[in-house]
Amino acid sequence: MNPIEILNLATTAILANKMRSFLTMLGIVIGVTSVIVLISVVTGLKSYITKEIQGLGSNLMFVIPGKVGGARSPGGVQVNRLTMQDAITLKIKLAGMADSSAVVQKVTTLKYLNKSDKNVTLVGVQANYPKLISITFEKGRGFTSAEESAGKKMAVIGISAESKLFGTNSAIGQKISIENVKYEVIGVLSKRGSIFGIDQDNVVAIPLSAARKQFGLDRLNTIYIEAYKSEEVKLVQKKAESILLKRLSEDDFSIMTQEQTLSTIGQITGVLTIALGGIAAISLIVGGIGIMNIMLVSVTERTREIGLRKALGATPANIRTQFLIEAVVLAGLGGIMGIFLGIGLSLIIGRFITTVVPLWSVALSFGFSAIVGIVFGVAPAIRAAKLDPITALRYE
């Protein structure tokens, strides 16, 4: 028998039991869909973060509390020892080489008249913060150095916060309440979008001195440093480290350049991709077991057919190939359906968060589904090929 004839026989057998064939493929469909959707979400997350960091400029670096991957306190949390004095020292000693800006952060609630916006990210920043991290304004302005130093009750909000509190009206010039303290809105930030369902525009920025005084924040979340020259980034990083090490230990802080940050993000998302893809691949294995079970049942049901075909000259190799092809076709069709469903779901999810469907994930999913069909189709195919034709013809 030629391969085309064997393929036609396998396809006919699959179409003879459409509902059973579909239910058999369902495990593969779910597995392939899960792999593509999960990988697209993680890849989209990496793409979004990479774009955001690259948009900050290659000269920017971040001082953060604790050592990345380093020692932790007995409670398992890295202790924050960064203070305002550290930021002041860096600004003074890096003068002429780099600019810096300190940031504190917390979650709060904004109120305007009878409206409130909960779980708003509040950042206390210095006047040069927007320039350092390339923030732009939809309308209004940021506060000046003099206003920040004086702790003026001024605020800049994101467009989501403006929409929730003011609707279609402008927030400029209005006063909002941040934990019972009134702040005048002087600016609205340009849209930044959301990441993993977290709205980056539901934010309020106030002068650092005002935030530290109102909330008693004596520890900094981040110190941004921007080297004036690209070729001096490494030099500025080393000098900043030596300055901070005079008061802090190596485990108290990390200074991450854009290159190092992107590398760390790549490692994290790589691990996430493997982990989530592996979890989703379990569905493919379960689907493969389903194919094997149904094919074994099919061998039993078609025992007389197998005996008749052998009596008419079909070799064990022909029988084995037919059942193997049936298993591969089932897995392949399930893989194709899963690919279209996975891409469709990724596009839908992409309306809310950034998703990217890499071609390698599609190829990997389909290839794995085909392999599953081959691996789990071998046992039924061998069983069918070994049936004795006389015994098979007498089977009831």
C-alpha positions in Angstrom: 0.0 0.0 0.0 1.3 3.4 -0.9 1.5 6.2 1.8 -1.4 8.2 0.2 -3.7 5.2 0.4 -2.8 4.6 4.0 -3.4 8.3 4.8 -6.8 8.1 3.1 -7.7 5.1 5.2 -6.6 6.8 8.4 -8.6 10.0 7.6 -11.7 8.0 6.8 -11.5 6.2 10.1 -11.2 9.5 12.0 -14.1 11.0 10.1 -16.3 7.9 10.8 -16.4 9.0 14.5 -16.3 12.8 14.4 -17.5 13.5 18.0 -15.1 10.9 19.5 -12.2 12.2 17.3 -13.0 15.8 18.5 -13.1 14.8 22.1 -9.8 12.9 21.6 -8.2 16.0 20.2 -9.5 18.3 22.9 -6.6 17.6 25.3 -4.1 18.6 22.6 -6.2 21.7 21.7 -6.2 22.9 25.3 -2.5 22.1 25.7 -1.4 24.0 22.6 -3.7 26.9 23.4 -2.3 27.2 26.9 1.3 27.1 25.7 0.8 29.8 23.2 -1.3 32.1 25.5 1.1 31.8 28.4 4.2 32.3 26.3 2.6 35.3 24.6 1.7 36.9 27.9 5.3 36.5 29.3 6.9 37.6 26.0 4.6 40.6 26.0 5.5 41.4 29.5 9.2 41.3 28.6 8.6 43.4 25.5 6.7 46.1 27.5 9.3 46.3 30.3 12.2 46.4 27.8 10.6 49.2 25.8 9.9 51.2 29.0 13.5 50.8 30.2 15.0 51.6 26.8 12.8 54.7 26.7 14.5 56.0 29.8 17.8 56.4 28.0 21.0 54.4 28.0 22.7 56.7 30.4 20.3 56.0 33.2 21.0 53.7 36.2 19.0 52.8 39.3 20.1 52.5 42.9 17.8 50.1 44.7 17.7 48.7 48.3 19.3 45.3 48.9 21.6 43.2 46.8 20.0 41.7 43.7 20.2 37.9 44.4 22.1 38.7 47.6 21.7 38.2 51.4 18.4 38.7 53.1 17.4 39.3 56.7 16.3 36.4 58.9 12.7 37.2 57.9 13.5 36.7 54.3 13.1 40.4 53.3 16.0 42.6 52.2 16.2 45.6 54.6 16.0 49.0 53.1 18.9 51.2 54.3 18.8 53.9 51.6 18.3 57.3 53.1 17.9 60.9 51.8 21.5 61.6 53.0 22.7 58.9 50.5 20.9 60.7 47.7 22.3 64.1 48.8 25.9 62.7 49.0 25.6 61.2 45.5 24.3 64.4 44.0 27.2 66.4 45.5 30.0 64.0 44.7 28.8 63.1 41.2 28.4 66.8 40.2 29.9 67.4 36.8 29.5 63.7 35.8 25.9 62.9 36.5 22.6 64.1 37.8 20.5 62.2 40.4 17.0 62.1 41.8 15.5 60.3 44.8 12.1 58.6 45.0 9.8 57.3 47.7 6.7 55.3 47.0 3.6 54.0 48.7 0.0 53.1 47.9 -2.7 55.6 48.9 -6.3 56.8 48.1 -7.1 60.0 46.3 -10.3 61.9 47.0 -12.1 64.8 45.2 -15.5 65.9 46.6 -17.5 62.7 46.9 -15.3 60.6 44.5 -12.4 58.5 45.5 -9.7 56.5 43.7 -8.2 53.6 45.7 -4.9 51.8 45.3 -3.2 54.7 43.7 0.6 54.6 43.4 2.0 57.7 45.2 5.5 58.7 44.4 7.4 61.5 46.2 9.9 62.9 43.7 12.3 65.7 43.1 11.8 68.4 40.4 14.3 66.8 38.0 12.6 63.4 38.1 10.4 63.8 34.9 13.5 64.8 32.9 15.6 61.9 34.1 13.1 59.2 33.3 11.7 61.0 30.2 8.2 61.6 31.6 6.0 63.9 29.5 2.9 65.8 30.4 -0.5 65.6 28.8 -1.3 69.0 30.2 0.0 71.3 32.9 3.5 71.1 34.3 5.7 69.6 37.0 6.8 71.4 40.1 10.0 73.4 40.3 13.1 72.8 42.5 12.0 75.7 44.7 8.5 74.3 45.1 9.8 70.8 45.9 12.3 72.1 48.5 9.5 74.1 50.2 7.3 71.1 50.3 4.5 72.8 48.4 1.2 70.9 48.3 1.2 70.3 44.6 0.4 67.2 42.7 0.8 65.7 39.2 -1.6 62.8 38.4 -1.9 60.1 35.8 -4.8 60.2 33.2 -6.5 57.3 34.8 -6.6 59.1 38.2 -7.9 62.2 36.4 -10.6 60.2 34.7 -11.8 58.5 37.8 -12.0 61.7 39.9 -12.9 64.3 37.3 -14.5 62.4 34.5 -14.2 64.5 31.3 -13.4 67.7 33.2 -9.8 68.9 33.6 -8.0 68.3 36.9 -5.7 71.3 36.5 -6.1 73.8 39.3 -8.4 71.5 41.3 -7.6 70.3 44.8 -7.5 66.6 45.7 -7.2 65.0 49.1 -4.3 62.6 49.9 -5.1 61.1 53.2 -6.8 64.2 54.5 -4.2 66.6 53.1 -5.1 68.9 50.2 -2.9 69.1 47.1 -3.4 71.3 44.1 -3.2 69.4 40.7 -0.8 71.3 38.5 -0.2 68.6 35.8 -1.5 65.4 34.2 1.0 62.8 32.9 0.8 61.3 29.4 -0.6 57.9 28.9 1.7 54.9 29.8 -0.8 52.0 29.6 -1.0 48.9 31.8 1.3 46.0 32.5 0.0 42.6 33.7 -3.3 44.3 34.5 -1.7 47.0 36.7 -2.6 50.5 35.5 0.5 52.6 35.2 -1.6 55.7 34.8 -3.3 55.4 38.2 -0.5 57.4 39.9 0.0 60.7 41.7 3.4 62.4 42.1 4.0 65.0 44.9 7.2 66.8 46.0 9.6 64.5 47.8 9.9 66.7 50.8 6.1 66.9 51.2 5.8 63.1 50.9 8.6 62.4 53.5 7.0 64.9 55.9 3.4 63.8 55.6 4.0 60.0 55.6 7.2 59.9 57.7 9.1 58.1 54.9 12.8 58.1 55.9 13.9 55.3 53.4 14.1 55.8 49.7 12.7 53.3 47.2 15.0 54.3 44.3 17.8 56.8 43.5 18.0 57.5 39.7 21.4 58.5 38.3 21.9 59.8 34.8 25.4 60.0 33.5 26.0 63.1 31.3 28.1 61.0 28.8 27.3 57.5 27.5 30.9 56.4 27.6 31.1 57.3 31.4 28.1 55.1 32.5 30.4 52.4 33.9 32.7 55.0 35.5 29.7 56.8 37.2 28.4 53.4 38.4 31.8 52.5 40.0 32.1 55.9 41.6 28.6 55.8 42.9 29.3 52.4 44.4 32.4 53.6 46.1 30.5 56.6 47.6 27.7 54.5 49.0 30.1 51.8 50.3 31.5 54.4 52.7 28.3 54.1 54.7 26.6 51.0 53.5 27.7 47.4 52.9 27.6 45.6 49.6 24.4 43.8 50.6 22.6 47.1 51.3 22.2 48.3 47.7 22.5 47.5 44.0 23.3 49.9 41.2 21.8 48.6 38.0 22.6 50.0 34.6 20.1 49.7 31.7 22.2 46.8 30.3 22.2 44.9 33.6 18.5 45.6 34.2 17.5 44.3 30.7 19.7 41.2 31.3 18.1 40.5 34.7 14.6 40.9 33.1 15.6 38.5 30.3 16.7 35.9 32.8 13.5 36.3 34.9 11.1 36.1 31.9 13.2 33.2 30.5 12.6 31.2 33.6 8.9 32.2 33.6 8.5 31.1 30.0 10.1 27.7 30.7 8.0 27.2 33.9 4.7 28.3 32.5 5.3 26.6 29.2 6.2 23.4 31.0 3.0 23.5 33.1 0.9 24.0 29.9 2.8 21.2 28.2 1.4 18.8 30.9 -2.0 19.3 29.1 -0.4 18.1 25.9 0.9 14.9 27.7 -2.6 14.3 29.1 -4.0 14.8 25.7 -1.5 12.3 24.3 -2.6 9.7 26.9 -6.2 10.4 25.8 -5.2 9.7 22.2 -3.5 6.4 23.2 -6.6 5.3 25.2 -9.0 6.0 22.3 -6.7 4.4 19.7 -6.4 1.3 21.9 -10.2 1.1 22.0 -10.3 1.7 18.3 -8.0 -1.3 17.7 -10.4 -3.5 19.7 -13.4 -2.2 17.8 -11.8 -2.7 14.5 -10.3 -6.2 15.1 -12.3 -7.8 12.3 -11.4 -5.0 9.9 -7.7 -5.6 10.8 -8.0 -9.3 10.2 -9.8 -8.8 6.9 -7.1 -6.4 5.7 -4.3 -8.8 6.7 -6.1 -11.6 4.9 -6.2 -9.5 1.8 -2.5 -8.9 1.9 -1.9 -6.0 4.2 1.4 -6.4 6.1 2.0 -5.7 9.8 3.9 -2.6 8.7 0.9 -1.3 6.7 -1.4 -1.8 9.8 1.1 -0.2 12.1 1.6 2.8 9.8 -2.2 3.3 9.4 -2.8 3.5 13.2 0.3 5.6 13.7 -0.9 8.0 11.1 -4.3 8.2 12.7 -2.8 9.2 16.0 -0.5 11.8 14.4 -3.4 13.3 12.3 -5.5 13.5 15.5 -2.7 15.3 17.3 -1.8 17.5 14.3 -5.4 18.6 13.8 -5.6 19.3 17.6 -2.4 21.3 17.3 -3.7 23.4 14.4 -7.0 24.1 16.2 -5.0 25.0 19.4 -2.7 27.4 17.4 -5.7 29.3 16.0 -7.5 29.4 19.3 -4.3 30.4 21.2 -3.5 33.2 18.8 -7.1 34.4 19.0 -7.1 34.4 22.8 -3.8 36.2 22.8 -5.2 38.9 20.5 -8.2 39.3 22.9 -6.0 39.5 26.0 -3.8 42.0 24.0 -6.6 44.5 24.3 -6.0 44.7 28.0 -2.2 43.9 28.4 0.7 43.7 26.0 0.9 40.2 24.4 3.4 39.0 21.7 3.0 35.6 20.0 6.5 34.6 18.9 6.7 32.3 15.9 8.9 29.8 17.8 6.1 29.2 20.3 3.7 28.3 17.4 6.3 26.0 15.9 7.2 24.5 19.3 3.5 23.8 20.1 2.7 22.2 16.8 5.9 20.2 16.8 5.3 19.0 20.3 1.7 18.0 19.5 3.0 15.9 16.5 5.6 14.2 18.7 2.9 13.5 21.3 0.8 11.8 18.5 3.8 9.7 17.4 4.8 8.7 20.9 1.4 7.8 22.2 0.3 6.3 18.9 3.1 3.7 18.9 1.5 1.3 21.4 -1.9 1.0 19.7 -0.2 0.8 16.3 2.1 -2.1 17.5 -0.9 -3.9 19.1 -2.9 -3.6 15.9 0.0 -4.9 13.8 0.6 -7.9 16.0 -3.0 -9.2 15.7 -3.3 -12.7 14.2 -5.4 -12.5 11.0 -7.3 -15.8 11.7 -8.1 -14.8 15.3 -9.1 -11.3 14.2 -11.5 -12.6 11.6 -13.2 -14.8 14.2 -13.5 -11.9 16.7 -17.0 -10.9 17.7 
